[in-house]
Amino acid sequence: MGLTLGTEVVSVIQRNGLRVLSLYEGFFSGGARVLHSTVVAGLHQGGRQQHSVLSLHHEVRREATLQRMEDDPRYRALRAAGVRIGSLGRSTEAGQDPRTFTEAELRAAVRQADGTHVVLSLKEQPLRLVNQDAFPGRPVIACLHRSDPEHQGDALGDLLTAADRGRLAAVVCCAESTRDAYRAAGVPADLLRVVPNGINLARFRPVQGARRLALRGAAGVPSDATVVVYAARYDEMKNPELLLRSARTFLSLEPKGHVLMCGAGMSAANPALRDDLARIFGDRPDLLQRLDLLGVRHDMELVYATADVVALTSTFGEAAPLCLIEGSMCGAVPVTTPVGDAPSIVERIGFVTSFEPAEIAATWIEAAARRAELESARTAVRPRFSHVRMIAGYSSIIERTHREAALRPARV
């Protein structure tokens, strides 16, 4: 199956806009979905491209939480931007084989893809749909947001199959570490492109003075507290055990210390997290009075604005962690373990630690003490993290992919 476009068709596309379909595994909490949805909404509203989304699942259970498509803020933001969203209607609760598709599901996917010129795959998991023989021959761009292809189950095989079959036109990597890891895993180097993550700097910005104190008061945090925010889902990759052990040491050393934990599974409804807290803080329940479980928040800019430090304790898999970018652009000092591109992200504005809880806790205290000192450095690097640059990078790759596909002979 292949794609051929004559001069007349290209002319129509130029008049009516390049049509792009994004494939999502589902709508659930996570930085990759935040970033990709920002790109889709930005490009769609820009007018040069017409974007739509097809989600394989309409609900997904992740981190002990059943997350429905219609409840997700990314879904609502895309709809508000005028992006058409469809779903194959799957649910992780139904016990379906994730690697097989019914005829009805394939027909629905074909209808969505037939009207588009380029297909984007949010991460590599949806490529199992693209690799189906019935799926139309459109150039596919895989958008990757991790640096651990070996931990992605069958997804790496799906990515390599798409490349071998000529379906894969490009791979967008959000970090240098992503590019290097997937190149080492066998993805052809000429397909790999790096577009660094970006955020809306108008939303994620520092809050000072009375406004900051008011936000702390609303959150139940003392005005003079030393606040560490941890924004991550409850997952082995994020190493919540290390975070909690570091928090115990920090709270015991810093009488005014306060820790806020946000993300999917970061709530008392998660039995695994409750067990962790009982095991790590069992003999110091007094410290838990200064550790708040906030769960999934949709106002992270306000949470970060209360913070002195934004912390990351991941062990593997990270590429360009969104929490470090968002938190630092809201005025917090980023402190991270040495994973993915995190050390380059925090260069000059934050700190990199080992995986030792005592060192991490001590670094949080130092980082908070130097927050004002590092303010000018944070201000200087703000343009580097603009989502405008990120959207422009994706736009360029999509348009180039389409142009090259239009000139390529059909695959037999």
LINUR-V354916 format. One record per residue. N is the residue number from 1. RES is the residue in one letter. PHI is phi in degrees with one decimal (none if undefined). OMEGA is omega in whole degrees, -180 to 180 (NA if undefined). Layout:
n=N res=RES phi=PHI omega=OMEGA
n=N res=RES phi=PHI omega=OMEGA
This chain:
n=1 res=M phi=none omega=-177
n=2 res=G phi=-152.1 omega=-176
n=3 res=L phi=-132.4 omega=173
n=4 res=T phi=-130.1 omega=180
n=5 res=L phi=-130.9 omega=178
n=6 res=G phi=-82.9 omega=-178
n=7 res=T phi=-59.8 omega=-179
n=8 res=E phi=-64.2 omega=180
n=9 res=V phi=-66.5 omega=179
n=10 res=V phi=-59.4 omega=179
n=11 res=S phi=-62.3 omega=178
n=12 res=V phi=-62.8 omega=180
n=13 res=I phi=-60.9 omega=-179
n=14 res=Q phi=-62.9 omega=180
n=15 res=R phi=-76.9 omega=-171
n=16 res=N phi=-100.2 omega=179
n=17 res=G phi=100.8 omega=177
n=18 res=L phi=-73.7 omega=-177
n=19 res=R phi=-97.7 omega=-173
n=20 res=V phi=-128.2 omega=177
n=21 res=L phi=-110.5 omega=174
n=22 res=S phi=-101.3 omega=176
n=23 res=L phi=-101.8 omega=177
n=24 res=Y phi=-110.6 omega=169
n=25 res=E phi=-64.6 omega=179
n=26 res=G phi=178.8 omega=175
n=27 res=F phi=-103.2 omega=177
n=28 res=F phi=-153.0 omega=-173
n=29 res=S phi=-62.2 omega=178
n=30 res=G phi=161.3 omega=-176
n=31 res=G phi=-63.5 omega=-178
n=32 res=A phi=-62.0 omega=180
n=33 res=R phi=-69.4 omega=176
n=34 res=V phi=-60.6 omega=-176
n=35 res=L phi=-66.4 omega=-177
n=36 res=H phi=-64.6 omega=179
n=37 res=S phi=-66.1 omega=175
n=38 res=T phi=-62.1 omega=179
n=39 res=V phi=-63.9 omega=-177
n=40 res=V phi=-60.6 omega=-179
n=41 res=A phi=-62.9 omega=-179
n=42 res=G phi=-63.7 omega=-180
n=43 res=L phi=-70.1 omega=180
n=44 res=H phi=-65.6 omega=-179
n=45 res=Q phi=-72.8 omega=178
n=46 res=G phi=-68.1 omega=173
n=47 res=G phi=93.3 omega=-179
n=48 res=R phi=-77.5 omega=-179
n=49 res=Q phi=-129.3 omega=176
n=50 res=Q phi=-108.3 omega=-174
n=51 res=H phi=-109.0 omega=173
n=52 res=S phi=-141.2 omega=-177
n=53 res=V phi=-132.1 omega=171
n=54 res=L phi=-121.5 omega=179
n=55 res=S phi=-100.4 omega=179
n=56 res=L phi=-65.9 omega=-179
n=57 res=H phi=-114.0 omega=171
n=58 res=H phi=-99.3 omega=173
n=59 res=E phi=-152.6 omega=-175
n=60 res=V phi=-138.6 omega=173
n=61 res=R phi=-92.8 omega=179
n=62 res=R phi=-138.1 omega=177
n=63 res=E phi=49.5 omega=175
n=64 res=A phi=66.5 omega=-179
n=65 res=T phi=-132.0 omega=174
n=66 res=L phi=-84.3 omega=-174
n=67 res=Q phi=-111.1 omega=-177
n=68 res=R phi=-95.1 omega=-176
n=69 res=M phi=-53.7 omega=-174
n=70 res=E phi=-66.3 omega=-179
n=71 res=D phi=-87.6 omega=-172
n=72 res=D phi=-79.1 omega=-179
n=73 res=P phi=-65.0 omega=176
n=74 res=R phi=-66.6 omega=177
n=75 res=Y phi=-59.7 omega=-178
n=76 res=R phi=-66.2 omega=180
n=77 res=A phi=-66.7 omega=179
n=78 res=L phi=-66.1 omega=178
n=79 res=R phi=-61.9 omega=179
n=80 res=A phi=-63.6 omega=179
n=81 res=A phi=-82.2 omega=179
n=82 res=G phi=90.1 omega=-179
n=83 res=V phi=-81.4 omega=178
n=84 res=R phi=-78.3 omega=-177
n=85 res=I phi=-126.7 omega=175
n=86 res=G phi=-123.2 omega=-179
n=87 res=S phi=-146.3 omega=172
n=88 res=L phi=-78.7 omega=174
n=89 res=G phi=81.2 omega=-178
n=90 res=R phi=-74.8 omega=174
n=91 res=S phi=-138.2 omega=177
n=92 res=T phi=-67.1 omega=179
n=93 res=E phi=-78.4 omega=-174
n=94 res=A phi=-85.1 omega=179
n=95 res=G phi=71.4 omega=179
n=96 res=Q phi=-73.5 omega=173
n=97 res=D phi=-70.1 omega=-175
n=98 res=P phi=-66.0 omega=-174
n=99 res=R phi=-99.3 omega=178
n=100 res=T phi=-120.7 omega=-179
n=101 res=F phi=-129.8 omega=177
n=102 res=T phi=-76.1 omega=178
n=103 res=E phi=-61.2 omega=179
n=104 res=A phi=-64.7 omega=179
n=105 res=E phi=-64.8 omega=179
n=106 res=L phi=-65.3 omega=178
n=107 res=R phi=-62.6 omega=179
n=108 res=A phi=-64.0 omega=180
n=109 res=A phi=-65.6 omega=179
n=110 res=V phi=-62.8 omega=179
n=111 res=R phi=-60.3 omega=180
n=112 res=Q phi=-67.2 omega=-174
n=113 res=A phi=-76.8 omega=-178
n=114 res=D phi=-59.3 omega=-177
n=115 res=G phi=-90.4 omega=-176
n=116 res=T phi=-119.0 omega=179
n=117 res=H phi=-103.3 omega=-178
n=118 res=V phi=-138.2 omega=178
n=119 res=V phi=-115.1 omega=173
n=120 res=L phi=-105.2 omega=175
n=121 res=S phi=-111.1 omega=177
n=122 res=L phi=-73.2 omega=-171
n=123 res=K phi=66.4 omega=-171
n=124 res=E phi=-89.3 omega=-175
n=125 res=Q phi=-59.0 omega=-179
n=126 res=P phi=-67.5 omega=-180
n=127 res=L phi=-66.9 omega=175
n=128 res=R phi=-64.9 omega=173
n=129 res=L phi=-78.2 omega=179
n=130 res=V phi=-59.0 omega=-177
n=131 res=N phi=-78.0 omega=176
n=132 res=Q phi=-67.4 omega=-178
n=133 res=D phi=-58.1 omega=-177
n=134 res=A phi=-76.1 omega=-176
n=135 res=F phi=-70.4 omega=-176
n=136 res=P phi=-60.2 omega=-179
n=137 res=G phi=-80.9 omega=176
n=138 res=R phi=-108.9 omega=176
n=139 res=P phi=-64.0 omega=-174
n=140 res=V phi=-114.7 omega=175
n=141 res=I phi=-115.3 omega=176
n=142 res=A phi=-88.8 omega=-178
n=143 res=C phi=-112.0 omega=-170
n=144 res=L phi=-107.5 omega=-173
n=145 res=H phi=-134.7 omega=177
n=146 res=R phi=-137.2 omega=-179
n=147 res=S phi=-126.0 omega=-178
n=148 res=D phi=-134.9 omega=-178
n=149 res=P phi=-56.7 omega=-178
n=150 res=E phi=-72.0 omega=-180
n=151 res=H phi=-101.0 omega=-174
n=152 res=Q phi=-102.0 omega=178
n=153 res=G phi=62.5 omega=-179
n=154 res=D phi=-79.9 omega=-171
n=155 res=A phi=-65.2 omega=178
n=156 res=L phi=-62.0 omega=177
n=157 res=G phi=-60.6 omega=178
n=158 res=D phi=-65.4 omega=179
n=159 res=L phi=-64.5 omega=-180
n=160 res=L phi=-67.4 omega=177
n=161 res=T phi=-63.5 omega=178
n=162 res=A phi=-61.2 omega=178
n=163 res=A phi=-68.0 omega=-179
n=164 res=D phi=-63.1 omega=-178
n=165 res=R phi=-84.4 omega=179
n=166 res=G phi=79.2 omega=179
n=167 res=R phi=-77.4 omega=-174
n=168 res=L phi=-85.9 omega=-179
n=169 res=A phi=-93.9 omega=-179
n=170 res=A phi=-163.9 omega=176
n=171 res=V phi=-130.1 omega=177
n=172 res=V phi=-92.1 omega=179
n=173 res=C phi=-108.9 omega=-178
n=174 res=C phi=-81.6 omega=-177
n=175 res=A phi=-156.1 omega=176
n=176 res=E phi=-61.8 omega=-180
n=177 res=S phi=-64.7 omega=176
n=178 res=T phi=-64.8 omega=179
n=179 res=R phi=-57.8 omega=-177
n=180 res=D phi=-64.5 omega=-177
n=181 res=A phi=-67.2 omega=-177
n=182 res=Y phi=-77.7 omega=173
n=183 res=R phi=-65.1 omega=178
n=184 res=A phi=-66.0 omega=-179
n=185 res=A phi=-82.8 omega=175
n=186 res=G phi=111.5 omega=176
n=187 res=V phi=-73.7 omega=-179
n=188 res=P phi=-54.6 omega=-175
n=189 res=A phi=-61.1 omega=-177
n=190 res=D phi=-72.1 omega=177
n=191 res=L phi=-88.6 omega=-169
n=192 res=L phi=-85.3 omega=176
n=193 res=R phi=-128.5 omega=178
n=194 res=V phi=-110.6 omega=172
n=195 res=V phi=-125.9 omega=-176
n=196 res=P phi=-62.0 omega=178
n=197 res=N phi=-63.3 omega=177
n=198 res=G phi=-141.5 omega=-179
n=199 res=I phi=-134.8 omega=177
n=200 res=N phi=-79.0 omega=-175
n=201 res=L phi=-70.3 omega=176
n=202 res=A phi=-72.3 omega=178
n=203 res=R phi=-85.6 omega=-177
n=204 res=F phi=-96.5 omega=-178
n=205 res=R phi=-145.3 omega=-178
n=206 res=P phi=-66.7 omega=173
n=207 res=V phi=-122.4 omega=-174
n=208 res=Q phi=-118.4 omega=168
n=209 res=G phi=56.9 omega=-174
n=210 res=A phi=-62.7 omega=-180
n=211 res=R phi=-64.1 omega=179
n=212 res=R phi=-63.0 omega=179
n=213 res=L phi=-63.9 omega=179
n=214 res=A phi=-65.7 omega=178
n=215 res=L phi=-64.6 omega=177
n=216 res=R phi=-64.0 omega=179
n=217 res=G phi=-62.2 omega=180
n=218 res=A phi=-65.4 omega=180
n=219 res=A phi=-87.1 omega=-179
n=220 res=G phi=75.7 omega=-179
n=221 res=V phi=-105.7 omega=179
n=222 res=P phi=-57.2 omega=-176
n=223 res=S phi=-62.3 omega=-178
n=224 res=D phi=-101.9 omega=-179
n=225 res=A phi=-71.6 omega=170
n=226 res=T phi=-97.4 omega=-168
n=227 res=V phi=-104.4 omega=174
n=228 res=V phi=-111.8 omega=176
n=229 res=V phi=-106.6 omega=176
n=230 res=Y phi=-121.1 omega=-177
n=231 res=A phi=-117.9 omega=-177
n=232 res=A phi=-164.5 omega=174
n=233 res=R phi=-79.8 omega=179
n=234 res=Y phi=-79.5 omega=-174
n=235 res=D phi=-152.8 omega=-179
n=236 res=E phi=-54.4 omega=-180
n=237 res=M phi=-56.7 omega=-176
n=238 res=K phi=-79.7 omega=177
n=239 res=N phi=55.8 omega=179
n=240 res=P phi=-62.0 omega=177
n=241 res=E phi=-60.3 omega=179
n=242 res=L phi=-64.5 omega=178
n=243 res=L phi=-59.8 omega=-177
n=244 res=L phi=-67.4 omega=178
n=245 res=R phi=-66.7 omega=177
n=246 res=S phi=-66.7 omega=-180
n=247 res=A phi=-64.2 omega=179
n=248 res=R phi=-59.4 omega=180
n=249 res=T phi=-64.1 omega=180
n=250 res=F phi=-59.5 omega=-177
n=251 res=L phi=-67.6 omega=178
n=252 res=S phi=-76.3 omega=-180
n=253 res=L phi=-84.4 omega=-173
n=254 res=E phi=-114.3 omega=-176
n=255 res=P phi=-58.5 omega=180
n=256 res=K phi=-98.9 omega=-179
n=257 res=G phi=-71.1 omega=179
n=258 res=H phi=-146.4 omega=-179
n=259 res=V phi=-120.4 omega=176
n=260 res=L phi=-113.6 omega=-179
n=261 res=M phi=-111.1 omega=-177
n=262 res=C phi=-123.8 omega=174
n=263 res=G phi=128.5 omega=179
n=264 res=A phi=-62.7 omega=-179
n=265 res=G phi=87.2 omega=179
n=266 res=M phi=-91.7 omega=179
n=267 res=S phi=-147.3 omega=-180
n=268 res=A phi=-66.8 omega=178
n=269 res=A phi=-75.6 omega=-180
n=270 res=N phi=-91.5 omega=-177
n=271 res=P phi=-63.7 omega=180
n=272 res=A phi=-66.1 omega=178
n=273 res=L phi=-67.9 omega=177
n=274 res=R phi=-59.5 omega=178
n=275 res=D phi=-63.5 omega=179
n=276 res=D phi=-59.9 omega=-178
n=277 res=L phi=-63.5 omega=180
n=278 res=A phi=-65.7 omega=-177
n=279 res=R phi=-73.0 omega=-173
n=280 res=I phi=-87.5 omega=-177
n=281 res=F phi=-112.6 omega=-174
n=282 res=G phi=-53.7 omega=-179
n=283 res=D phi=-93.4 omega=178
n=284 res=R phi=-135.5 omega=180
n=285 res=P phi=-61.6 omega=179
n=286 res=D phi=-62.3 omega=-180
n=287 res=L phi=-68.3 omega=-178
n=288 res=L phi=-65.8 omega=177
n=289 res=Q phi=-66.9 omega=180
n=290 res=R phi=-113.3 omega=175
n=291 res=L phi=-127.3 omega=-176
n=292 res=D phi=-109.7 omega=176
n=293 res=L phi=-98.5 omega=-174
n=294 res=L phi=-102.2 omega=-180
n=295 res=G phi=63.9 omega=-179
n=296 res=V phi=-74.5 omega=178
n=297 res=R phi=-119.8 omega=178
n=298 res=H phi=-108.9 omega=178
n=299 res=D phi=-129.2 omega=-173
n=300 res=M phi=-60.8 omega=178
n=301 res=E phi=-61.1 omega=178
n=302 res=L phi=-78.5 omega=177
n=303 res=V phi=-64.7 omega=180
n=304 res=Y phi=-61.3 omega=-177
n=305 res=A phi=-66.2 omega=177
n=306 res=T phi=-85.5 omega=-167
n=307 res=A phi=-91.5 omega=167
n=308 res=D phi=-95.7 omega=-176
n=309 res=V phi=-135.8 omega=168
n=310 res=V phi=-113.2 omega=-170
n=311 res=A phi=-111.8 omega=172
n=312 res=L phi=-136.4 omega=-178
n=313 res=T phi=-124.6 omega=-175
n=314 res=S phi=-63.7 omega=-179
n=315 res=T phi=-101.6 omega=-177
n=316 res=F phi=-156.4 omega=168
n=317 res=G phi=83.7 omega=-177
n=318 res=E phi=-67.1 omega=175
n=319 res=A phi=-117.8 omega=175
n=320 res=A phi=-127.7 omega=-170
n=321 res=P phi=-56.4 omega=-177
n=322 res=L phi=-66.0 omega=-177
n=323 res=C phi=-60.9 omega=-180
n=324 res=L phi=-66.3 omega=-180
n=325 res=I phi=-69.9 omega=-178
n=326 res=E phi=-62.2 omega=-177
n=327 res=G phi=-62.3 omega=-178
n=328 res=S phi=-67.2 omega=179
n=329 res=M phi=-72.8 omega=173
n=330 res=C phi=-93.7 omega=175
n=331 res=G phi=106.0 omega=177
n=332 res=A phi=-84.7 omega=177
n=333 res=V phi=-90.2 omega=-179
n=334 res=P phi=-79.1 omega=176
n=335 res=V phi=-129.0 omega=-172
n=336 res=T phi=-137.2 omega=167
n=337 res=T phi=-78.2 omega=-174
n=338 res=P phi=-82.2 omega=-178
n=339 res=V phi=-125.7 omega=176
n=340 res=G phi=53.1 omega=178
n=341 res=D phi=-90.5 omega=-177
n=342 res=A phi=-55.8 omega=180
n=343 res=P phi=-59.4 omega=179
n=344 res=S phi=-73.4 omega=178
n=345 res=I phi=-64.7 omega=-175
n=346 res=V phi=-92.3 omega=-179
n=347 res=E phi=-56.5 omega=179
n=348 res=R phi=74.9 omega=-179
n=349 res=I phi=-120.6 omega=-176
n=350 res=G phi=-158.9 omega=-171
n=351 res=F phi=-137.6 omega=174
n=352 res=V phi=-115.9 omega=-178
n=353 res=T phi=-118.0 omega=168
n=354 res=S phi=-80.7 omega=179
n=355 res=F phi=-100.9 omega=-180
n=356 res=E phi=-96.2 omega=-177
n=357 res=P phi=-56.3 omega=-178
n=358 res=A phi=-64.1 omega=179
n=359 res=E phi=-66.4 omega=-180
n=360 res=I phi=-61.3 omega=-179
n=361 res=A phi=-61.5 omega=180
n=362 res=A phi=-64.2 omega=180
n=363 res=T phi=-70.3 omega=175
n=364 res=W phi=-58.3 omega=-179
n=365 res=I phi=-65.2 omega=179
n=366 res=E phi=-64.2 omega=-179
n=367 res=A phi=-60.5 omega=179
n=368 res=A phi=-62.7 omega=-180
n=369 res=A phi=-66.0 omega=-177
n=370 res=R phi=-102.4 omega=-176
n=371 res=R phi=-57.5 omega=-179
n=372 res=A phi=-64.7 omega=180
n=373 res=E phi=-60.7 omega=-176
n=374 res=L phi=-91.3 omega=-176
n=375 res=E phi=-61.1 omega=-178
n=376 res=S phi=-64.4 omega=178
n=377 res=A phi=-67.3 omega=178
n=378 res=R phi=-62.0 omega=179
n=379 res=T phi=-62.9 omega=-177
n=380 res=A phi=-66.1 omega=-176
n=381 res=V phi=-93.1 omega=-176
n=382 res=R phi=-52.8 omega=-178
n=383 res=P phi=-58.1 omega=-180
n=384 res=R phi=-61.3 omega=-174
n=385 res=F phi=-103.3 omega=-179
n=386 res=S phi=-68.4 omega=177
n=387 res=H phi=-70.1 omega=177
n=388 res=V phi=-62.7 omega=177
n=389 res=R phi=-64.4 omega=-180
n=390 res=M phi=-62.7 omega=-179
n=391 res=I phi=-62.3 omega=178
n=392 res=A phi=-63.0 omega=179
n=393 res=G phi=-64.7 omega=177
n=394 res=Y phi=-63.7 omega=-180
n=395 res=S phi=-57.8 omega=-179
n=396 res=S phi=-61.4 omega=-179
n=397 res=I phi=-67.8 omega=179
n=398 res=I phi=-62.3 omega=-178
n=399 res=E phi=-66.9 omega=177
n=400 res=R phi=-64.2 omega=178
n=401 res=T phi=-59.8 omega=179
n=402 res=H phi=-64.7 omega=-180
n=403 res=R phi=-61.4 omega=-179
n=404 res=E phi=-66.3 omega=179
n=405 res=A phi=-66.6 omega=-179
n=406 res=A phi=-66.3 omega=-178
n=407 res=L phi=-97.4 omega=-175
n=408 res=R phi=-85.3 omega=175
n=409 res=P phi=-62.0 omega=179
n=410 res=A phi=-62.0 omega=175
n=411 res=R phi=-80.9 omega=180
n=412 res=V phi=-94.0 omega=NA
